[in-house]
């Protein structure tokens, strides 16, 4: 076991180095490989340390898991990456809960029946099952919202917060009861599993699609906490370390995302931002919307010197990352300066736009975060907004009644011309109209982002 602990320390070092390298797109792929090697070392050390194992079952599990993982990696499109991350979070939490449940039935229950006092073991099992099951059901609700299986809008009903509070109190009561009154611990255990599954559903359904990046980060943190708790159940240092790293990094990322929206975590979970607002469509109809063709837009691009591209979820939906890079390459060949403005919550998961553009080999040096790019808009000829909505809405700066008030936005309205590509005039995930669409310097070019960019490039070459 001493050699196993040394291997866990080495794995932990590789995890930390891998996480560090994941912080930048240029080193992210290498960081992922380093962390994977660390996990391989931890797995091998565990298999060697525990002798009473059925290696046939382990081999079957590895084969099945590898097939599923490879299929996801090959088949899932970039637009489906947030859904895949949500599912993986759920699987992680579910796996932790299942391992803790197996330990409960195989070891904890027989020991208690024999008269042994297992306070620590029962406490860690209760925590692992509670957090793991909550993560499992919450992650699959997030997946269904992102996939469109259920509405991406907040689903609310009277007494919802009171219901959540009652379920939380019941869970605390069941957990304490399982540890303190072991004579009925089987029923308490079942209660923890059932009500934590219910709480995972009731916590996530009132959260709107605009807040899904934060929810995914938080659920990722929960999956790490569940894994660490399971590590204490099994007294496995490798699982404790890796779970703690995932939990901490997920929580840090959640905090970064909340700061990116200038909102508290409590407001994200309980604020129900994204409810349909009365008059949202009507308000946009009252704006002076100017619709241009790609031919007219091409003439504006031809005269421009500096262009800032603002990618949003509409770019991801249209799979237009390669088309936008081709347009940018052509503009640069004509001596024009092209930059990309990346909002921290653009898309549907943290870093979604960075990954999308990296896939199209967009130079990392051109990707600018919010604080770095905002001063650039004032001397920018064109801000090209591709499917972004709430992150460019000027209402966030001045409208105190807006649900996004105070959220840092990209100052695209300060550019000389704002060219906005959308498929329809539907509001964004926050469910509110975007006053930018009616600004004097803003024009709309409707249509699928990929087709629009291809047509725009064609028209530019014809000039």
C-alpha positions in Angstrom: 0.0 0.0 0.0 3.0 2.3 0.6 4.0 2.0 -3.1 0.3 2.8 -4.0 0.4 6.0 -2.0 3.6 7.1 -3.7 1.9 6.5 -7.0 -1.0 8.6 -5.9 1.3 11.4 -5.0 2.9 11.2 -8.5 -0.6 11.1 -10.0 -1.6 14.2 -7.9 1.4 16.1 -9.2 0.4 15.2 -12.8 -3.2 16.3 -12.1 -2.0 19.7 -10.8 0.4 20.2 -13.7 -2.4 19.2 -16.2 -4.9 21.6 -14.6 -2.4 24.4 -14.8 -1.8 23.7 -18.5 -5.5 23.6 -19.2 -5.7 27.3 -18.3 -4.5 28.3 -21.8 -5.7 27.1 -25.2 -2.1 26.7 -26.5 -1.2 24.2 -23.7 -4.6 22.7 -23.0 -4.2 19.6 -25.2 -0.9 18.8 -23.6 -2.4 19.4 -20.1 -5.2 17.0 -20.8 -2.7 14.3 -21.9 -0.6 14.9 -18.7 -3.7 14.6 -16.5 -4.7 11.4 -18.3 -1.4 9.8 -17.6 -1.8 10.7 -14.0 -5.2 9.0 -13.9 -3.7 5.9 -15.6 -1.0 5.7 -12.9 -3.7 6.1 -10.2 -5.8 3.3 -11.7 -2.9 0.9 -12.1 -1.7 1.6 -8.5 -5.2 0.8 -7.2 -5.5 -2.4 -9.1 -2.1 -3.5 -7.8 -2.9 -2.5 -4.2 -6.2 -4.3 -3.9 -5.6 -8.0 -4.5 -9.1 -9.4 -4.2 -10.4 -8.1 -7.5 -12.1 -9.8 -10.4 -9.9 -8.6 -13.3 -12.3 -10.1 -15.9 -15.1 -7.7 -14.7 -12.6 -4.8 -14.7 -11.5 -5.6 -18.2 -15.1 -5.8 -19.4 -15.8 -2.4 -17.7 -12.7 -0.9 -19.4 -13.8 -2.2 -22.8 -17.4 -1.0 -22.5 -16.3 2.4 -21.1 -13.7 2.9 -23.8 -16.2 2.1 -26.6 -18.7 4.6 -25.1 -16.1 7.3 -24.6 -14.6 6.9 -28.1 -18.1 7.0 -29.7 -18.9 10.2 -27.8 -15.5 11.8 -28.8 -16.0 10.9 -32.5 -19.8 11.5 -32.9 -20.6 14.5 -30.7 -20.4 17.8 -32.5 -19.0 20.9 -30.9 -22.5 22.3 -30.4 -23.2 19.2 -28.3 -20.1 19.5 -26.1 -22.0 21.2 -23.2 -24.5 18.4 -23.2 -21.7 15.8 -23.2 -20.0 17.6 -20.3 -23.3 17.6 -18.4 -23.7 13.9 -18.9 -20.1 13.2 -17.8 -20.7 15.2 -14.6 -23.8 13.1 -14.0 -22.0 9.8 -14.7 -19.2 10.9 -12.3 -21.7 11.6 -9.5 -23.7 8.5 -10.2 -20.6 6.3 -10.1 -19.6 7.8 -6.7 -23.1 7.1 -5.3 -23.1 3.5 -6.6 -19.6 2.8 -5.1 -20.7 4.2 -1.8 -24.0 2.2 -2.0 -22.0 -1.0 -2.7 -19.8 -0.3 0.3 -22.9 0.3 2.5 -24.4 -3.1 1.6 -21.2 -5.0 1.5 -19.4 -3.7 4.6 -21.2 -1.0 6.6 -24.5 -2.8 7.1 -23.0 -6.2 8.2 -20.6 -4.4 10.6 -23.5 -2.4 12.2 -25.6 -5.6 12.4 -22.7 -7.2 14.3 -22.8 -4.4 16.8 -19.8 -2.3 15.6 -20.1 1.5 15.7 -19.3 2.8 12.2 -19.9 6.6 12.6 -17.2 7.7 10.1 -18.0 5.1 7.5 -21.8 5.8 7.6 -21.2 9.6 7.5 -19.0 9.5 4.4 -21.4 7.0 2.7 -24.4 9.4 3.4 -22.4 12.4 2.0 -21.3 10.5 -1.1 -24.8 9.1 -1.9 -26.4 12.5 -1.3 -24.1 14.6 -3.4 -23.5 11.9 -6.1 -27.2 11.2 -6.6 -28.1 15.0 -6.6 -25.3 15.5 -9.2 -26.6 12.6 -11.3 -30.2 13.8 -11.6 -29.3 17.5 -11.8 -26.8 16.9 -14.6 -29.4 15.0 -16.7 -31.9 17.8 -16.2 -29.2 20.2 -17.4 -28.6 17.9 -20.4 -32.3 17.8 -21.3 -32.5 21.6 -21.1 -29.5 22.0 -23.4 -30.7 19.3 -25.8 -34.2 20.8 -26.0 -35.8 17.7 -24.6 -37.4 20.0 -21.9 -37.8 23.7 -22.1 -34.6 25.7 -21.6 -36.7 28.4 -19.9 -36.9 28.4 -16.1 -39.7 26.0 -14.9 -41.2 27.4 -11.8 -44.3 26.8 -9.6 -45.7 28.2 -6.4 -43.9 27.0 -3.3 -40.9 25.7 -5.2 -38.3 27.2 -2.8 -40.2 26.0 0.2 -40.3 22.5 -1.3 -36.5 22.6 -1.9 -36.0 23.7 1.7 -38.2 20.9 3.1 -36.3 18.3 0.9 -33.0 19.6 2.2 -34.1 19.4 5.8 -35.4 15.8 5.2 -32.0 14.9 3.7 -30.2 16.3 6.8 -32.6 14.4 9.0 -32.1 11.1 7.1 -28.3 11.5 7.1 -28.2 12.1 10.9 -30.6 9.3 11.5 -28.6 6.8 9.5 -25.5 7.6 11.6 -27.2 8.0 15.0 -30.0 5.4 14.8 -28.5 2.5 12.8 -31.3 0.2 13.7 -33.4 1.9 10.9 -30.4 2.9 8.7 -31.7 0.9 5.7 -34.8 3.1 5.4 -32.7 6.2 6.1 -30.3 5.2 3.3 -33.2 4.7 0.8 -34.6 8.1 1.9 -31.3 9.8 1.2 -31.1 8.2 -2.3 -34.7 9.1 -3.2 -34.8 12.7 -1.9 -31.3 13.7 -3.1 -32.4 12.5 -6.6 -35.6 14.6 -6.3 -33.6 17.7 -5.0 -31.3 17.4 -8.1 -34.3 17.8 -10.3 -36.0 20.6 -8.4 -32.8 22.7 -8.0 -32.0 22.7 -11.8 -35.4 23.0 -13.4 -35.9 26.7 -12.4 -32.5 27.7 -13.9 -32.7 29.2 -17.4 -30.5 28.4 -20.4 -28.5 31.6 -20.0 -27.2 30.3 -16.7 -26.3 26.8 -17.9 -22.5 27.6 -18.0 -22.6 28.3 -14.3 -24.7 25.2 -13.6 -22.4 22.9 -15.5 -19.4 24.3 -13.6 -21.2 23.8 -10.2 -22.3 20.3 -11.1 -18.7 19.5 -12.1 -17.6 20.7 -8.6 -20.4 18.5 -7.0 -19.1 15.4 -8.9 -15.6 16.1 -7.5 -17.0 16.4 -3.9 -18.9 13.1 -4.4 -15.7 11.4 -5.6 -13.7 12.8 -2.6 -16.4 11.6 -0.2 -16.2 8.1 -1.8 -12.5 8.2 -1.4 -13.0 8.6 2.4 -15.5 5.7 2.2 -12.9 3.5 0.6 -9.9 5.1 2.4 -8.4 5.6 -1.0 -6.0 8.6 -1.1 -5.9 8.7 -4.9 -9.7 9.2 -5.1 -9.6 11.8 -2.3 -7.0 13.8 -4.0 -8.5 13.7 -7.5 -12.0 14.4 -6.2 -10.8 17.4 -4.1 -9.0 18.8 -7.2 -12.1 18.5 -9.3 -14.3 19.9 -6.6 -12.0 22.9 -6.0 -11.4 23.7 -9.7 -15.1 23.4 -10.4 -15.9 25.8 -7.6 -13.3 28.3 -8.7 -14.6 28.2 -12.3 -18.2 28.7 -11.0 -17.0 31.8 -9.1 -15.3 33.1 -12.2 -18.5 32.5 -14.3 -20.6 34.3 -11.6 -18.3 37.3 -11.7 -18.5 37.3 -15.5 -22.2 37.9 -15.1 -21.9 40.1 -12.0 -24.3 37.9 -10.1 -24.2 35.8 -7.0 -24.4 32.0 -7.1 -27.7 32.3 -5.1 -29.2 34.5 -7.8 -28.2 32.0 -10.5 -29.8 29.1 -8.6 -32.9 30.9 -7.3 -33.3 33.9 -9.6 -35.1 32.1 -12.5 -33.5 34.4 -15.1 -34.8 33.6 -18.5 -38.6 33.6 -17.9 -40.6 34.7 -20.9 -41.2 38.5 -20.5 -44.3 40.1 -21.6 -43.8 42.4 -24.5 -40.3 41.2 -25.4 -41.1 40.5 -29.0 -43.3 43.6 -29.2 -40.5 45.8 -27.9 -38.2 44.6 -30.6 -40.9 45.3 -33.3 -41.0 48.9 -32.1 -37.3 49.3 -32.8 -36.0 50.7 -36.1 -34.5 47.5 -37.3 -32.3 47.9 -40.5 -32.0 44.7 -42.4 -29.1 44.4 -45.0 -28.1 41.8 -47.5 -24.7 40.3 -47.6 -23.9 42.3 -50.8 -24.5 45.5 -48.9 -22.6 44.3 -45.8 -19.7 43.3 -48.1 -19.3 47.0 -49.2 -19.0 48.0 -45.6 -16.3 45.4 -44.9 -14.4 46.4 -48.0 -14.0 49.9 -46.6 -13.2 48.8 -43.0 -9.7 48.6 -41.6 -10.3 47.0 -38.2 -12.9 44.3 -37.5 -13.8 42.6 -34.2 -15.7 39.4 -34.4 -18.0 38.5 -31.5 -18.9 34.8 -31.6 -22.0 33.5 -29.8 -24.0 30.3 -29.5 -25.5 31.0 -33.0 -22.1 30.4 -34.4 -21.8 27.1 -32.7 -25.3 26.0 -33.8 -24.5 26.8 -37.4 -21.0 25.1 -37.1 -19.7 28.3 -38.7 -16.2 28.3 -37.0 -14.4 27.4 -40.2 -16.4 29.8 -42.3 -15.6 32.7 -39.9 -11.9 31.8 -40.0 -11.9 31.8 -43.8 -13.5 35.2 -43.8 -11.0 36.5 -41.3 -8.1 35.1 -43.4 -9.4 36.9 -46.5 -9.8 40.1 -44.6 -6.3 39.9 -43.2 -4.9 39.2 -46.7 -6.3 42.6 -47.7 -4.3 44.2 -44.9 -7.2 44.5 -42.4 -6.9 43.8 -38.7 -9.1 41.1 -37.3 -9.7 40.3 -33.6 -12.1 38.0 -31.7 -14.0 39.2 -28.6 -14.7 36.3 -26.2 -17.2 36.9 -23.3 -16.6 34.6 -20.3 -20.2 33.3 -20.5 -20.6 33.2 -24.3 -22.0 29.9 -25.5 -23.3 27.2 -23.2 -20.3 26.1 -21.2 -17.1 27.8 -19.9 -14.6 28.2 -22.7 -17.1 27.1 -25.4 -16.1 29.8 -27.9 -12.4 29.3 -27.3 -12.6 25.6 -28.0 -14.9 26.2 -31.0 -12.4 28.6 -32.6 -9.4 26.6 -31.7 -11.0 23.7 -33.6 -10.9 26.0 -36.7 -7.2 26.9 -36.0 -7.9 30.5 -35.3 -4.7 32.0 -33.9 -4.7 32.2 -30.1 -3.2 35.7 -30.2 -6.4 37.0 -31.9 -8.7 35.7 -29.0 -9.2 38.5 -26.6 -11.2 38.4 -23.3 -13.7 41.0 -22.2 -11.4 43.3 -20.3 -8.7 43.2 -23.0 -11.1 43.8 -26.0 -13.6 46.4 -24.7 -11.2 49.4 -25.2 -10.7 48.3 -28.8 -14.3 48.8 -29.8 -14.1 52.6 -29.8 -11.7 52.7 -32.8 -13.2 49.7 -34.5 -14.8 50.0 -37.9 -17.0 46.9 -37.7 -18.2 44.7 -34.8 -19.5 41.5 -36.3 -21.9 39.8 -33.9 -22.5 36.2 -34.7 -25.4 34.7 -32.7 -24.5 36.5 -29.5 -27.3 38.3 -27.7 -27.4 38.9 -23.9 -23.6 39.4 -23.7 -23.8 42.5 -26.1 -27.1 44.0 -24.7 -26.4 47.6 -23.6 -29.4 47.3 -21.2 -27.0 45.6 -18.8 -25.3 49.0 -18.3 -28.2 51.2 -17.5 -31.6 49.4 -17.2 -31.9 48.6 -13.5 -35.1 46.6 -14.2 -33.4 44.2 -16.5 -32.5 40.8 -15.2 -29.0 41.2 -16.7 -28.4 44.6 -15.2 -24.8 44.9 -14.0 -23.5 42.1 -16.1 -20.2 43.0 -17.8 -20.9 43.1 -21.6 -18.9 43.5 -24.7 -19.1 47.1 -25.8 -19.9 46.4 -29.4 -22.3 49.4 -29.6 -19.3 51.7 -29.4 -18.0 50.4 -32.8 -18.6 52.6 -35.9 -20.8 49.9 -37.4 -22.3 46.8 -35.7 -23.3 44.0 -38.0 -25.5 41.5 -36.3 -26.3 38.1 -37.6 -29.3 36.2 -36.2 -31.6 33.6 -37.6 -34.7 35.3 -36.1 -35.6 38.2 -33.8 -36.2 35.9 -30.9 -34.7 37.1 -27.6 -31.7 35.4 -26.1 -31.6 33.0 -23.1 -32.4 35.8 -20.7 -35.7 36.3 -22.5 -35.4 40.0 -22.9 -35.2 42.2 -26.0 -31.8 43.5 -27.1 -32.0 47.3 -27.5 -28.8 47.2 -29.6 -30.8 46.0 -32.6 -32.4 49.4 -32.9 -29.3 51.5 -32.5 -28.4 53.9 -35.4 -25.1 52.2 -36.0 -26.5 48.7 -35.9 -27.7 46.6 -39.0 -29.1 43.1 -39.1 -28.1 40.4 -41.6 -30.5 37.6 -41.1 -29.8 33.9 -41.8 -27.8 30.9 -40.8 -24.3 32.1 -39.7 -22.4 29.6 -41.8 -24.4 30.4 -45.0 -24.2 34.2 -44.3 -20.5 34.1 -43.8 -20.0 32.1 -47.0 -22.1 34.5 -49.0 -20.3 37.5 -47.4 -16.9 36.1 -48.4 -18.2 35.4 -51.9 -19.5 39.0 -52.2 -16.2 40.4 -50.9 -14.2 38.5 -53.5 -16.5 39.8 -56.3 -16.0 43.5 -55.4 
